[in-house]
């Protein structure tokens, strides 16, 4: 599991609540988008699934998903990043 440095909320560069884009990369797999969506909805129940953007790499070996959530706290973002990074279909989260 990836550990994130503890940054006091008062020093955060993000003001809450705010729209926060997440870029998720994974290997081309038929279940990637649905699996990522389930994790996103778990942490941001108001996320609109229709707003998920998908792009395939030039070779179509990988896919990137962009999901812009309404972030309400640092704890929410940390939990979301941790779960996405631990998912077996996800290669990287930015």
Secondary structure as UniProt FT lines:
FT   HELIX           9..11
FT   STRAND          18..27
FT   TURN            30..31
FT   HELIX           32..43
FT   TURN            45..46
FT   HELIX           49..51
FT   STRAND          53..56
FT   TURN            58..59
FT   STRAND          62..71
FT   HELIX           74..86
FT   TURN            88..89
FT   STRAND          90..93
//
